[in-house]
Amino acid sequence: KKGYSAVCGGLDMKVAVIVTACMGALLIITRIAFALSPSAQQEQHLWQRAAAAQADFERHSTMIDDRQLSAGLRGILTRLWTHVQTDLPLMAVKVVQAPEPDAVTYPNGVCYITTGMLAQLRNEDQLAMVLAHELTHYVRRHALGALSTQLESGSAENSRSDTHGDPIQYGYQAHASHLRMAAEREADQEGLRLVKAAGFDETRLIALLNDFREQPNETPVSANRRALAGDIAQKSTSRSLDTNTSYNTDPQYTALIASELIANAKASLQEGLWELAEHNLGDYLRVYPDDPRAHFLSGEVQRRQQNNDRLQMAIQSYQKAIELDQGYAPAYRQLGVVQFKMGNLTAARRHFRTYLSKTPQDKGSGYIKGYLKLCGN
């Protein structure tokens, strides 16, 4: 999975690398621009193609519309932006429902951040660092700079015979790694400067900088992050530094991303990422212990793992959801399913009937009636 990343490349975390749709779209843009002279007109054309690719990406993604989070993100960006020297408009941030920790910024200043990234971060200061990193990529025009370097190197022409008629792809591969690492290091260093200038707590970034490293081998980007974390720790006068790499424990930050934790738990559940879903729900329930929806989702995580011990835990979670809201119909339905699988037909029948009584207009109740027949009505 990727951590906070730039238009010119992703940042690998300690988990597996995946390729997102937005990065695929960006590669297409890069290939088109590679063959062009970086004139103002062609640069504008690149931005237009980026906008088209973004629109296509959004059509095929689940975008999260959360006014509370949007206001929080804009507040952080505004604090950072006062310390940026540029004539560009303020970067915009959009949230995508996806469990992979990722952030990517397009040349026109639209940053996409996943619910997985928001859930992975532990406090507002770490979120500020991710946004400052992306702001730097945007303001320093790293994507367009990478294109210019490729053109100046002449690699496209020189490599034509080695690429089966595709010098664009060869040139991209030959230079992307070096350019990406240089851009990532600059974004880390300038991002940290912005975070400090805006008054965020840099000591709370140590875990982030140590955790978001490239795998499987040490790279200059990883070494730079480790050095930044060490420098913060060395200069700090605090006796208690935030070096814990566990999931977020800051109630205020959890409240800010509450809806995204639920959204990410659902996405993780759909992809079979049980541990991640459990972490997200655990973070959420520490702040909102009386939300029946979260307890229901916890039950779903346990139920889908097809383990007898887990089924017992699922029953407890469904029962907790009902205890908090006796009208929460989905919990009755799933209790019936679990009890049926465990051979407790009497209990299953009771829960199925309760579910049907609470959802008389449910068009999908046919399969529940089928269960009832198998239970002997």
HELIX and SHEET records of a PDB file:
HELIX    1   1 ALA A   21  PHE A   34  1                                  14    
HELIX    2   2 ALA A   40  ARG A   59  1                                  20    
HELIX    3   3 ARG A   67  TRP A   81  1                                  15    
HELIX    4   4 THR A  115  GLN A  120  1                                   6    
HELIX    5   5 GLU A  124  VAL A  139  1                                  16    
HELIX    6   6 HIS A  142  SER A  153  1                                  12    
HELIX    7   7 SER A  155  ASN A  158  1                                   4    
HELIX    8   8 ARG A  160  ASP A  162  5                                   3    
HELIX    9   9 PRO A  167  ALA A  197  1                                  31    
HELIX   10  10 GLU A  202  LEU A  205  5                                   4    
HELIX   11  11 ILE A  206  ASP A  211  1                                   6    
HELIX   12  12 PRO A  220  LYS A  235  1                                  16    
HELIX   13  13 PRO A  251  LEU A  256  1                                   6    
HELIX   14  14 ALA A  258  GLN A  270  1                                  13    
HELIX   15  15 TRP A  274  VAL A  287  1                                  14    
HELIX   16  16 PRO A  292  ARG A  303  1                                  12    
HELIX   17  17 ASN A  308  LEU A  324  1                                  17    
HELIX   18  18 ALA A  329  LYS A  341  1                                  13    
HELIX   19  19 LEU A  345  LYS A  358  1                                  14    
HELIX   20  20 GLY A  366  LEU A  374  1                                   9    
SHEET    1   A 2 LYS A   2  ALA A   6  0                                        
SHEET    2   A 2 GLY A   9  ASP A  12 -1                                        
SHEET    1   B 4 MET A  63  ILE A  64  0                                        
SHEET    2   B 4 ALA A  92  VAL A  96 -1                                        
SHEET    3   B 4 VAL A 110  THR A 114  1                                        
SHEET    4   B 4 ALA A 103  THR A 105 -1                                        
END                                                                             
